Amino acid sequence: MSTFGELISLYHEKQINTRCHSIAHHLGEWVYGYTNNLEESFQYADPLSCDGGIYHGIFQNYFSVLNFNGVSPNQIEIRNLCSELEANYYSLDMAHCLHGLGHGLLLLYDYDIFNAVKRCEDFKTKQEQDSCANGVFMQNVLENYEAGGGRFDTNNILFPCNEVITRFTSSCYIWQGAYILKQRNFEVYSSFRECDKIAQDFIKYCYYGIGAELETDAAGKMELAIQYCEAGNPDYHKFCFRGMAMKTSFVYLSNGFGFCGLVPEQFKEECYDGLGYWIMLRHEDTQGREKECSRAENAYFEVCMNPNIEAISWL
């Protein structure tokens, strides 16, 4: 397993974390197959490597094995599967663990997305439930990207989000944004037009998801980022920028601060609020958050320090 650890360190060192996310799913599957033990597998699941994809793969294999052995999904207790991690559910480790659990649930339920996401209600807090649901919906989209599968309707580009219970509709549309982009051949204008057809309360989540998906192309190119995000309805530009900011700062916060420093003034508050949420996941103590937020422009230090934890989150 020392070779495995060295491999992950190499990915982190070379700063290719986003690109190796899918690979990390397979690495996580291998780790659990090797250890056959969740707690031991978590020791190799660095949340800052490959966008936390190792956690996702661990649970994919864990639940796939149970499914293969014919275990009834509704008989499986899931609330304590992440309990060996720190109890603070605002930690990045806990968020990734619960998110990865959501990935595995969709496999356990054979892509029955409605029953899979319903299991996320087993958790007590909104934060835990949202992390779990985001994993379910992300896995659905990944399956479509990688194999053309997942639970979708070619005649209804907003499905399944327009039929998911309201409790998880926002999480669903975050990831549906990526699916919409793919269905529209990554043409930004027409993709945002599809978002605009969603019930008004949820449009912002679709814009956020498209912004996060476009970050790979726009990162470090503010002119292109502005061109992308401003292709949509002006009322929702800020959510597109927030999605980009969250994605670009996922591993390296310096990238996020650089991004927020360049966005147009009217979008800065939303951008730094998103960064502050990310920093809260990493630093439970005030001192650690102050050190990170000190990199924000002076006018936005307090925004960074006091993020809206009930706002849009990616995990």
DRENDRENVO-968966 format. One record per residue (C-alpha): residue number from 1; residue in three letters; chain; x negated, y, z. Coordinates in Angstrom, 2 decimals. Layout:
N
NUM/Ala/A/X/Y/Z .
...
***
This chain:
315
1/Met/A/0.00/0.00/0.00 .
2/Ser/A/-3.01/2.31/0.21 .
3/Thr/A/-3.05/2.44/-3.59 .
4/Phe/A/0.60/3.51/-3.57 .
5/Gly/A/-0.18/6.34/-1.16 .
6/Glu/A/-3.07/7.48/-3.34 .
7/Leu/A/-0.80/7.52/-6.39 .
8/Ile/A/1.73/9.78/-4.68 .
9/Ser/A/-1.07/12.08/-3.49 .
10/Leu/A/-2.29/12.35/-7.07 .
11/Tyr/A/1.14/13.41/-8.32 .
12/His/A/1.31/16.03/-5.59 .
13/Glu/A/-2.21/17.30/-6.26 .
14/Lys/A/-1.59/17.67/-9.98 .
15/Gln/A/1.64/19.59/-9.32 .
16/Ile/A/3.80/17.43/-11.55 .
17/Asn/A/6.40/16.77/-8.89 .
18/Thr/A/9.48/17.61/-10.93 .
19/Arg/A/8.36/15.61/-13.93 .
20/Cys/A/7.66/12.50/-11.88 .
21/His/A/11.07/12.43/-10.17 .
22/Ser/A/12.45/9.60/-12.31 .
23/Ile/A/9.24/7.66/-11.88 .
24/Ala/A/9.55/8.14/-8.12 .
25/His/A/12.94/6.44/-8.19 .
26/His/A/11.23/3.33/-9.53 .
27/Leu/A/8.40/3.68/-7.02 .
28/Gly/A/10.94/3.84/-4.22 .
29/Glu/A/12.68/0.74/-5.53 .
30/Trp/A/9.34/-1.05/-5.55 .
31/Val/A/8.48/0.07/-2.02 .
32/Tyr/A/11.70/-1.32/-0.57 .
33/Gly/A/11.27/-4.51/-2.60 .
34/Tyr/A/7.79/-4.88/-1.11 .
35/Thr/A/8.64/-4.07/2.51 .
36/Asn/A/12.28/-5.23/2.62 .
37/Asn/A/12.58/-2.79/5.51 .
38/Leu/A/14.06/0.71/5.41 .
39/Glu/A/12.09/2.12/8.32 .
40/Glu/A/8.77/0.94/6.91 .
41/Ser/A/9.69/2.15/3.44 .
42/Phe/A/10.40/5.65/4.73 .
43/Gln/A/6.75/5.93/5.77 .
44/Tyr/A/5.87/6.28/2.07 .
45/Ala/A/8.69/8.70/1.20 .
46/Asp/A/7.07/12.13/1.28 .
47/Pro/A/9.91/14.66/0.73 .
48/Leu/A/7.54/17.06/-1.05 .
49/Ser/A/6.36/14.54/-3.63 .
50/Cys/A/8.26/14.08/-6.87 .
51/Asp/A/11.30/15.99/-5.57 .
52/Gly/A/11.86/13.38/-2.87 .
53/Gly/A/12.63/10.74/-5.49 .
54/Ile/A/11.09/7.92/-3.45 .
55/Tyr/A/13.90/8.21/-0.89 .
56/His/A/16.39/7.87/-3.70 .
57/Gly/A/14.78/4.73/-5.09 .
58/Ile/A/14.52/3.11/-1.68 .
59/Phe/A/18.27/3.32/-1.19 .
60/Gln/A/18.99/2.32/-4.76 .
61/Asn/A/17.21/-0.96/-4.18 .
62/Tyr/A/18.59/-1.40/-0.67 .
63/Phe/A/22.19/-1.13/-1.83 .
64/Ser/A/21.58/-3.00/-5.09 .
65/Val/A/20.37/-6.00/-3.10 .
66/Leu/A/23.50/-5.91/-0.94 .
67/Asn/A/25.64/-5.63/-4.06 .
68/Phe/A/23.84/-8.55/-5.72 .
69/Asn/A/24.40/-10.69/-2.62 .
70/Gly/A/28.14/-10.02/-2.79 .
71/Val/A/28.41/-8.01/0.41 .
72/Ser/A/31.71/-6.11/0.54 .
73/Pro/A/30.84/-2.38/0.24 .
74/Asn/A/33.40/-1.27/2.81 .
75/Gln/A/31.87/-3.58/5.42 .
76/Ile/A/28.47/-1.88/5.27 .
77/Glu/A/27.74/0.63/8.03 .
78/Ile/A/25.92/3.65/6.62 .
79/Arg/A/26.01/6.27/9.39 .
80/Asn/A/22.83/5.10/11.11 .
81/Leu/A/20.67/4.27/8.10 .
82/Cys/A/18.73/7.53/8.41 .
83/Ser/A/18.65/7.50/12.21 .
84/Glu/A/14.95/6.60/12.43 .
85/Leu/A/14.16/10.02/10.99 .
86/Glu/A/14.25/13.16/13.13 .
87/Ala/A/17.72/13.97/14.38 .
88/Asn/A/17.75/17.51/12.94 .
89/Tyr/A/19.94/17.21/9.85 .
90/Tyr/A/18.62/20.54/8.56 .
91/Ser/A/15.21/18.93/8.07 .
92/Leu/A/14.01/18.20/4.55 .
93/Asp/A/13.37/14.55/5.44 .
94/Met/A/16.92/14.08/6.68 .
95/Ala/A/18.42/15.89/3.69 .
96/His/A/16.46/13.67/1.29 .
97/Cys/A/17.38/10.54/3.21 .
98/Leu/A/21.10/11.30/3.10 .
99/His/A/20.85/12.40/-0.52 .
100/Gly/A/19.07/9.16/-1.41 .
101/Leu/A/21.72/7.21/0.44 .
102/Gly/A/24.28/8.81/-1.89 .
103/His/A/22.33/7.56/-4.91 .
104/Gly/A/22.47/4.05/-3.51 .
105/Leu/A/26.17/4.22/-2.69 .
106/Leu/A/27.05/4.74/-6.33 .
107/Leu/A/25.17/1.56/-7.21 .
108/Leu/A/26.81/-0.29/-4.35 .
109/Tyr/A/30.21/0.65/-5.77 .
110/Asp/A/29.23/-0.12/-9.38 .
111/Tyr/A/29.67/3.52/-10.45 .
112/Asp/A/33.15/3.79/-8.97 .
113/Ile/A/32.39/7.41/-8.17 .
114/Phe/A/35.60/8.10/-6.26 .
115/Asn/A/35.18/5.27/-3.74 .
116/Ala/A/31.44/5.89/-3.47 .
117/Val/A/31.77/9.57/-2.60 .
118/Lys/A/34.61/8.84/-0.20 .
119/Arg/A/32.11/6.92/1.93 .
120/Cys/A/30.23/10.19/2.47 .
121/Glu/A/33.11/11.13/4.75 .
122/Asp/A/31.72/8.56/7.18 .
123/Phe/A/29.25/11.23/8.31 .
124/Lys/A/30.28/13.79/10.90 .
125/Thr/A/28.88/17.11/9.72 .
126/Lys/A/29.46/19.05/6.53 .
127/Gln/A/25.72/19.17/5.90 .
128/Glu/A/25.40/15.40/6.08 .
129/Gln/A/28.45/14.84/3.91 .
130/Asp/A/27.25/17.31/1.27 .
131/Ser/A/23.78/15.76/1.06 .
132/Cys/A/25.33/12.32/0.61 .
133/Ala/A/27.81/13.54/-2.03 .
134/Asn/A/25.10/15.38/-3.96 .
135/Gly/A/23.21/12.08/-4.20 .
136/Val/A/26.29/10.30/-5.56 .
137/Phe/A/26.89/12.90/-8.26 .
138/Met/A/23.22/13.21/-9.16 .
139/Gln/A/22.97/9.45/-9.70 .
140/Asn/A/26.00/9.58/-11.97 .
141/Val/A/24.35/12.24/-14.15 .
142/Leu/A/20.96/10.51/-14.12 .
143/Glu/A/22.54/7.32/-15.38 .
144/Asn/A/24.03/9.28/-18.24 .
145/Tyr/A/20.73/10.99/-19.07 .
146/Glu/A/18.74/7.76/-18.94 .
147/Ala/A/21.15/5.18/-20.33 .
148/Gly/A/24.23/7.02/-21.59 .
149/Gly/A/26.26/5.56/-18.70 .
150/Gly/A/27.80/6.90/-15.54 .
151/Arg/A/31.46/7.68/-14.91 .
152/Phe/A/32.49/10.33/-17.45 .
153/Asp/A/35.23/10.98/-20.00 .
154/Thr/A/34.11/11.95/-23.50 .
155/Asn/A/37.45/13.67/-24.01 .
156/Asn/A/37.22/15.72/-20.83 .
157/Ile/A/33.85/17.33/-20.19 .
158/Leu/A/34.85/18.34/-16.64 .
159/Phe/A/35.66/14.80/-15.48 .
160/Pro/A/35.16/13.45/-12.80 .
161/Cys/A/34.87/16.79/-10.98 .
162/Asn/A/38.37/17.90/-11.89 .
163/Glu/A/39.74/14.80/-10.14 .
164/Val/A/37.39/14.56/-7.15 .
165/Ile/A/38.93/15.46/-3.79 .
166/Thr/A/38.46/19.16/-3.08 .
167/Arg/A/36.09/18.42/-0.20 .
168/Phe/A/33.39/17.39/-2.68 .
169/Thr/A/34.36/19.33/-5.81 .
170/Ser/A/31.62/21.93/-5.38 .
171/Ser/A/28.90/19.27/-5.06 .
172/Cys/A/30.23/17.56/-8.16 .
173/Tyr/A/30.12/20.67/-10.34 .
174/Ile/A/26.53/21.40/-9.33 .
175/Trp/A/25.50/18.23/-11.14 .
176/Gln/A/28.17/18.43/-13.84 .
177/Gly/A/26.30/21.50/-15.10 .
178/Ala/A/23.45/19.24/-16.23 .
179/Tyr/A/25.91/16.88/-17.93 .
180/Ile/A/27.61/19.79/-19.72 .
181/Leu/A/24.25/21.00/-21.04 .
182/Lys/A/23.50/17.55/-22.45 .
183/Gln/A/26.94/17.26/-24.05 .
184/Arg/A/26.47/20.67/-25.68 .
185/Asn/A/22.98/19.78/-26.92 .
186/Phe/A/21.45/22.21/-24.41 .
187/Glu/A/23.04/25.21/-26.12 .
188/Val/A/23.34/27.66/-23.23 .
189/Tyr/A/26.17/29.90/-24.42 .
190/Ser/A/28.63/27.10/-25.14 .
191/Ser/A/27.66/25.34/-21.90 .
192/Phe/A/28.57/28.37/-19.81 .
193/Arg/A/31.85/28.64/-21.72 .
194/Glu/A/32.71/25.17/-20.42 .
195/Cys/A/31.92/26.31/-16.88 .
196/Asp/A/34.28/29.22/-17.35 .
197/Lys/A/37.18/26.78/-17.85 .
198/Ile/A/36.82/25.44/-14.29 .
199/Ala/A/39.12/26.57/-11.49 .
200/Gln/A/37.77/29.95/-10.40 .
201/Asp/A/36.59/28.90/-6.94 .
202/Phe/A/34.18/26.37/-8.45 .
203/Ile/A/32.75/28.14/-11.51 .
204/Lys/A/29.73/29.37/-9.55 .
205/Tyr/A/28.62/25.82/-8.78 .
206/Cys/A/28.50/24.95/-12.47 .
207/Tyr/A/26.42/28.08/-13.19 .
208/Tyr/A/24.12/27.12/-10.32 .
209/Gly/A/23.66/23.60/-11.71 .
210/Ile/A/22.90/24.87/-15.21 .
211/Gly/A/20.38/27.34/-13.79 .
212/Ala/A/18.63/24.54/-11.88 .
213/Glu/A/18.52/22.35/-15.00 .
214/Leu/A/17.14/25.17/-17.16 .
215/Glu/A/14.41/26.02/-14.63 .
216/Thr/A/11.92/23.64/-16.24 .
217/Asp/A/12.00/25.72/-19.43 .
218/Ala/A/12.31/29.12/-17.78 .
219/Ala/A/9.87/28.78/-14.84 .
220/Gly/A/7.20/31.46/-15.06 .
221/Lys/A/8.97/33.07/-18.03 .
222/Met/A/11.26/35.68/-16.52 .
223/Glu/A/12.29/37.08/-19.89 .
224/Leu/A/13.55/33.62/-20.88 .
225/Ala/A/15.18/33.07/-17.48 .
226/Ile/A/17.10/36.33/-17.82 .
227/Gln/A/18.10/35.42/-21.37 .
228/Tyr/A/19.45/32.07/-20.18 .
229/Cys/A/21.34/33.23/-17.10 .
230/Glu/A/22.78/36.34/-18.71 .
231/Ala/A/24.27/34.22/-21.49 .
232/Gly/A/27.19/33.54/-19.19 .
233/Asn/A/29.87/35.57/-17.46 .
234/Pro/A/28.26/38.53/-15.58 .
235/Asp/A/30.25/37.64/-12.46 .
236/Tyr/A/28.21/34.44/-12.12 .
237/His/A/24.70/35.42/-13.27 .
238/Lys/A/23.42/35.47/-9.70 .
239/Phe/A/24.35/31.82/-9.16 .
240/Cys/A/22.38/30.78/-12.22 .
241/Phe/A/19.34/32.64/-10.87 .
242/Arg/A/19.84/31.04/-7.46 .
243/Gly/A/19.80/27.59/-9.06 .
244/Met/A/16.56/28.42/-10.85 .
245/Ala/A/15.00/29.78/-7.66 .
246/Met/A/15.91/26.70/-5.64 .
247/Lys/A/14.57/24.33/-8.28 .
248/Thr/A/11.31/26.18/-8.85 .
249/Ser/A/10.61/26.38/-5.09 .
250/Phe/A/11.55/22.77/-4.40 .
251/Val/A/7.94/21.70/-3.83 .
252/Tyr/A/5.93/24.91/-3.90 .
253/Leu/A/7.55/27.82/-2.08 .
254/Ser/A/5.04/30.22/-3.63 .
255/Asn/A/6.67/29.57/-6.99 .
256/Gly/A/10.03/30.54/-5.53 .
257/Phe/A/8.73/33.78/-4.03 .
258/Gly/A/7.10/34.63/-7.34 .
259/Phe/A/10.39/33.99/-9.13 .
260/Cys/A/12.49/36.08/-6.71 .
261/Gly/A/9.99/38.90/-6.95 .
262/Leu/A/10.62/39.15/-10.70 .
263/Val/A/14.40/38.73/-10.96 .
264/Pro/A/16.43/41.91/-11.61 .
265/Glu/A/17.22/43.87/-8.45 .
266/Gln/A/20.92/43.01/-8.42 .
267/Phe/A/20.11/39.29/-8.09 .
268/Lys/A/17.34/39.45/-5.49 .
269/Glu/A/19.51/39.03/-2.40 .
270/Glu/A/21.04/35.80/-3.72 .
271/Cys/A/17.59/34.57/-4.73 .
272/Tyr/A/15.98/35.18/-1.33 .
273/Asp/A/18.99/33.75/0.48 .
274/Gly/A/18.45/30.53/-1.48 .
275/Leu/A/14.77/30.51/-0.56 .
276/Gly/A/15.65/31.05/3.08 .
277/Tyr/A/17.90/28.00/3.04 .
278/Trp/A/15.06/25.94/1.58 .
279/Ile/A/12.66/27.23/4.23 .
280/Met/A/15.15/26.32/6.97 .
281/Leu/A/15.04/22.72/5.77 .
282/Arg/A/11.26/22.74/6.15 .
283/His/A/10.84/24.71/9.37 .
284/Glu/A/13.05/24.24/12.40 .
285/Asp/A/11.03/26.74/14.45 .
286/Thr/A/11.41/30.50/14.02 .
287/Gln/A/7.66/31.06/13.84 .
288/Gly/A/7.28/28.80/10.84 .
289/Arg/A/10.17/30.50/9.04 .
290/Glu/A/8.78/33.97/9.81 .
291/Lys/A/5.43/32.99/8.32 .
292/Glu/A/7.07/31.81/5.11 .
293/Cys/A/9.57/34.68/4.84 .
294/Ser/A/6.81/37.25/5.35 .
295/Arg/A/5.99/36.61/1.69 .
296/Ala/A/9.33/38.12/0.65 .
297/Glu/A/9.63/41.72/-0.40 .
298/Asn/A/10.14/43.83/2.73 .
299/Ala/A/13.78/44.60/2.04 .
300/Tyr/A/14.61/40.91/1.87 .
301/Phe/A/12.75/39.52/4.87 .
302/Glu/A/15.93/39.42/6.97 .
303/Val/A/17.88/37.80/4.14 .
304/Cys/A/15.25/35.08/3.95 .
305/Met/A/15.29/34.61/7.73 .
306/Asn/A/19.07/34.40/8.00 .
307/Pro/A/20.34/32.40/5.02 .
308/Asn/A/23.95/31.44/4.62 .
309/Ile/A/23.68/27.74/5.44 .
310/Glu/A/27.20/27.12/4.19 .
311/Ala/A/26.36/28.56/0.78 .
312/Ile/A/25.33/26.57/-2.26 .
313/Ser/A/22.72/23.97/-1.43 .
314/Trp/A/20.90/21.64/-3.75 .
315/Leu/A/20.43/18.73/-1.38 .
***
